[in-house]
């Protein structure tokens, strides 16, 4: 075998090993996250949104850990999406993946970040929604296609959080 052929075979073998290891890692992540509750159902007729923008669904991660991507329910897959804010919740209508609906009472915070889970942009270029899914607290990233849309979404999300009763914060003993 000549040197070029040997180099080609070695490169292909290394790439194959890396892809197999990535597949095994993703499968193990799915197994570790099997206790993540199913996504809330999307309302059949959500009504008119208070704010809406095209953009990119970045990923969902464990809240506070911008590298711990959630693999179950296709939450770790980056895709184009439309984020719509309604009085009853938030809908991320993702291309090629199931829609993600976040009821208003599950939404706990919204902030602007410069990156998460392999996506880095300018300062405050991402909207990050923190929300509760069963016993897990998640961060979901969204990047608007047009920078001007981000402020309107951010304001609308802040108003939604302020207006919604928080399901997770209610202490059954004190009623607060």
Secondary structure, DSSP 4 states (H G I P E B T S, - for coil): --HHHHHHHHHHHHHHHHHHHHHHHHHHHHHHTTTSPPPPPPPTT----SEEEEEEEEEEEETT-TT-B--GGGTT--EEEEEEEETTEEEEEETTS--EEEEGGGEEEEEEESEETTEE-STT-EEEEEEEETTEEEEEEEEESSHHHHHHHHHHHHHHHHHS--STT--TTT--
